[in-house]
Amino acid sequence: MNAVEIVFWTGISILIAFYVGYYIVMVLAVRKSGSIQRALITPSVSLIIPTFNEEATITQKLNNIKELDYPKNMMEILVVDSASTDNTRKHVKAFIAEKINELKISLIEQEKRKGKACALNEAWALCHGEILVLSDADSLLEQDSLRQVVSNFANPSVGAVTGRQILINPKQSAATHMERGYRDLFEILRIGESQLDSTPIFHGELVAFRRSLNEDLSSDSVADDTELAIRIRKKGYRAIYDPNAKFYEYAPPTLKARVKQKQRRGMGLIQQFVRFRNLMFNRAFGKYGFLILPGEFFMHVVSPLMLATLVVLFIYIIITNPLYILLVAFFSVSFLIVASGILMVSKLVSPTNRIPNPLAVMLAFLHSQMCLLLSFFLIATKKRSHQWEKIEDIRSLWKAST
């Protein structure tokens, strides 16, 4: 083999060894007995809903909250609206005027849109609950989700908790099938990381944390949920994923919409992993510092760049030796067969009790890595924005459901 081929196969070997190894470690961690002792507790809760032009979802969201199985006298709801130009505020005020089920609801009206992080920072100062809960307007919570997520705080080592996404439309299109495959693996990684220590990947649709650990988010934060998770772990508390705390959400129904969602999410994760890189390989953070955070850094920062390089090398090799594609094809099929066998063990530990579709998983992985590369490009060209954008395809699905 020449130098180019050596570099190519070395890169492939590193990627396969990392992903297979990390996945197996997490599967083994999931199979361990639970490391979090939970208990039925009902501390006071401040539930914060950030909005910007959410007229299609906000009434349904508030109706969903009023049905939560949690003592109403222990809840307060704060809707913080960032200068919406539609009827979001009108709908919130109409809901407040109805005085439903003794819910305590406040509307914070920002006259200038500064981004989600700034909206949340303003809301912090007005919260009174022992536990602060964030929930996006375009998601619905399971009736017992608050009880489930709060029960983890009976353990004094837990500082933050995120919940589990249930897709409303998993079979709608190729894009939603892809997302379903991605989520099957995602859950195992999050549960495994939480069993070992903590996970840095949180869901903005359901995030809960102790108010005593709160601090302002960075004003330019794109992934505020992940920033919260890492900051709280930095303080010495665990940030965990609870598959029993469920919320419901639509997956992007088209590949174009999925790219938009994933590239924005990718920018936020890259931003946070680079920002908190000093936590990696730091003895003070144990398995989180030596395994979990470096692993996630590799997946979101190193891996997409390596894959892009390998694609360029592959094209060069094929141009110089067209028959080489037969060897790569044989290797790819063999790997897919082996990967299918490895994925079969997922059924033993997955909350869904489902074997991930290996082809869907592979496509989801490649698509997500492509989106991360796009995120790098947008960051490099300084086209990053900390103001959240609507995915209209998803909003259309919400409108159709009402």
N, C-alpha and C positions, 0 to 999 in steps of 0.2 A: 504493500500500500504506500501511496505517496503521502506527503505531509497533509494535504487537504483532506484526504480520506481518513487519516488518523485523527485529525481534529474533529471531523464530522462524527465518527463513531464514538469518540471519547465524549463528545457533547451529548449524543443520544444516550449513552450509558449512564452518564451523570443524571440526566433528567429521569430516566426510568428508575434508577436506583433510589433517587430521592422520593419520587411520588409513590412508588410501591412500598418503600420502607416507611414513609410517614403514615401512609394509609394503614398498614399493618399495625403499627404502634398504636394508632388511634382505635382501631377495632379491638385490640387487646385491652386498651384502657376502658372502652365502653363496657366490656364484659366484666370488669371489676365491680364489686359491690359499691353502691352509691357512697360518695365521699361527702355529700351534703346532707346533714340532718335537718329535716323540715318539720314544721309544726304549724298548727292552725292558729294564726294570730291576726289581729285586725288593727294595725296601727293606722293613724290618720294618713290620708293619701291626698296629694295634690296631683291631679291629672291635667297635663298640659297638651293642648292641641295647636300646633302652629298652622296658620292658613295663609294662602295667597290664591285668590280666585278659585275658591272651592265650593261655589254654589251648587255644583253637581253632586257633591258628596256630604257637605257639612250637616244637613238636617238628618240624613240617614245615620251619620256618625253619632250625633247627639242622641238620637233615638236608641241607638245601639248601647250607648253608655248608660242610659236610664234603666236598661234591662240587666245591667251587671249585677251579679250576686255578691254584693258587698254592702255593708251598712251605709246608708246614705248620709247619716250624720257624721261619718268618718271620712267623707269625700268632699273635695272641692274641685271644680273644673274651671280651668282657665283657658280660654281661647285667645291666642295672641295673633292678631291679624296684621300682616305686613302690607298695608296700603293696597288692599284689593280694589280692583276697578269694576268688579261685577257685583252681584247681590249677596255675597258671602255675609257681610255684616248685617244686612237686613234679615237674613234667615236666622242668624244667631240671636239677634235682638227679639225676633218673634218667638223663638223657642224659650228665651229667658222670660218673656212676658207671660207665657203659659203657666209658669211655676209648677212644673211637673214633678211629682214624687219628691217634693222637698229638696230637689237638687240645688246645690249652691253653685251657680255658674256666673263667671265674670268674663267680660270681653275687654281685652286690652287692644286699643286701636293705635297702631303706629301710622303716622302720616307720611313716612318715607320708607321705602323698601330698602333694607340694608342687608338682607340675607337671613337665613334661618338661625345661624349661630347668634346673631345680634338679637333676634326676636326672643330666643330662649334665654339669653342673658338678662333681658328686661323682665321676663316672666319670673326668673328665680327670686327676685327681690320681693315679689308679691305672694309667694307660696308660704303656706303655714304647715303643711303636712310633714310628718316624720319621713315619709317615703315620697319621692318625686317620681312621677311616671310620665313618660313621653309617648304619644301615640299619633301617628300621621292621620290626616283627615281621610285619606283614601284607603283605609283598612278598617275591618270590623273585628272586635274582640269577642272571643268565646265568653259565654256567660260567666264562667268561673275563672276567667283568666287573671283577674286581679287577685283573687284568693290564692291561686296557684303561684303567681309570681312573688307575692308578698310572703308566702310561707317560707321561702328560702332565707329571709332575713332573721328567722329565729336562730340561725347560725351566725354568731358574731363575727366570723371571719369573712362573711359575704358582704360585699359593698355594692354590687350591681348585678342585675339579672336581665337577660333578654329572653324573648319568647320564640315560639316556633311558627313559621309561616305555613299556612295551608292554602294551596292554590285553588281558586274558585273555578278556573277554566283550564285544567291541566291537559285536556285532550282537544282543545279548540283548533290548534294549528301546529305546523312543524316547530314554530318558535316556542310554543307552550310545552310541547313534548320535550324539547331540548331543555327548557327550564326545569321541568319535572325531573329529568335525569340528573341535572346539576344539583338540585335540591336533595336528592337521595343520598349523594355523597357528602354534600354540605353538612347535613345533620349529623352524620357520623363523626366528621371532623370536629364540629362544635361540641358535641357531647364528650368526645374523647379528650379534647383540650380542657374542658371544664372538669372532668374527672381527675386529670393530672394536676391541674392548677387553675388556669383561667383561659378564656378565649378573648382575643382582641376584636373579633368580628361580631358586632351587635346589629340588631334590626331596629331602625328608627320607628317602626310600626308599633313596637312594644319594648320599651326600655324602662327599667325601674332602678333607682339607686337611693342611698341614704342622703337625706338633705344635709346632714352633718359633714358629708364629704364633698359637698358641692363647691365648685369654683367656676369662674367664667370661662367660657369657651373662647378659643382664638377667633377673632373677628372674621378671618378669612377661611374658617373651617368649612370643608365641603362634606366630610363624613363626620358629622358631630357625634353620632352614636358611637363610632369607633374611638373617637377622641375621648369621650367620657369613659369608655371601658378601659382604655390604656391609662388614663390619668388616675382612675380609682385603683387599678392594680399597682401603679407607681406609689400610691400612698400605703401599700401593704395589705390591701383588701382584695379578695377574689372577685372576679367578674365572670359570671357563668351563664350558660345556656340551659334553659329549662324547657324540655320538649312538652311538658304538661301545660304550659302557659301558651295557649294557641290564639292566633289571629288569622284572619282571612283576607286575601288580597288577590287581585287579578294579575296574572303574568302578562307581559307585553305580547299582544297577539301576532305581531309581525316581526320579522328579523330587523327591519329598520328601527322599529321602536325598541327592540331589545338592545341594539347597538347603542342607541341614545342613552338608555338606562345604565347599561354596563360601563360605557366609557366615562360617564359622569361619576358613577360609583368608583370606578378604577382610579380616577384622579384623586378622589377623596382618600382612598386607602393608601395610594402611593404617598400622598402628602403626609399622612399620619405615621406611616412606617419610617419614612425618612426623618420626620420631626422627632420621633422617639427612638431613633436608632441607638442612642447611648444606653438604652435598657438592655440591648442584646449582649449576651455573653458577660453579663454582670452577675456576680455570685449572689448578690442580695435578692435576686428574683428567681433563683432555683431553676426548676424545669421550664418556667415561663421564659426566663432570660436565655437559657441555653438550648431549648428545643422549640417551643411554641412560637415565640416572636421571630427568631431566625427562620423558622420554617415558613411562616406567613410572609416574611420579607422576601424569601426566595421565590415563593409562588407568585407574588404580585409585582416584584421589582426585577429580580434576576431572570426568572424563567421566560417571560415574554421576550426579553432581549436575546436570550440564548436561542429561543426558537426562531426568531427572525434571522439570526446569524446562520443557523443550521439550514434554513430554507435557501438562503443565498448560496451556501456551500453545496447543497444538494443540486441546485440548478447548474452550478458550475461543473459538478461531477458528471451530471447527465449529458451536458453539452459535449464534454470531452470523451465520454464513454456511455453511449445510449443504452447498452445492454445492462448497465449497472442498475437500471430501474427494476429489472427482474429480481435482483437480490434484495432491493429495498422493499418491493412488494411482498416477497416471501417473508421477510422479517416482519413486516407490518401485520400480515395475516396471522403469523405465529404469535406475535405479541397480543393481538386481539383475542385469540383463543385463550392464552394464559390469563389475560386480564379478566376475561369472562369467568374463569374459575375462581379468581380472587374475589370478584364482585359477588359471587354466590354466597360468600360468608356474610355479606351485608344483611341478608335476611335474618340472621341469628341475632343481630344487634340493632337493626333499624327500627325506629318507632313506627314505621309504616308496615313493617313485616313484609317488605317487597324487595325483590332482587332488582337492582338497577339495570336498565337496558344498556349493555356495554357500548353499542353504537351511539345511542343518545348521549351517554356520558362523554364519549370521545369527541363528538361534535360540539357538545356544550363546552368542553375544555378548550378546544381549539378556537371556538367563537369567543370565549371569554378572554383568552390570551390575545386574540386579535384586537379586542376592545381595549385591553390594557396597553397595547402598542399605540393605539389611537390616543389613549390618555396621555402617554408620554409625549406624543407629538403636540397635543394641545397645550400641555404644560410648557414644553420647549418653545412654542410659538407665543406663549403668554396669552393664550385664549381661554384660560381657566376662569370660571366665574363661581363665586360662592353663593350666588342667588339661585335657588332651585327652580328648575323648569318643569312645566307640565308635559306629560306624555299624553297627547290628546287621544290616542287610540285607547288608552286605559280609561280616560274620562268618559269616552263614548260608551264604554261597557257599563260604567256606573250609571250613566244617564238611562241606558236601556233597561237596567235592572230596577229602576224606581217606577 
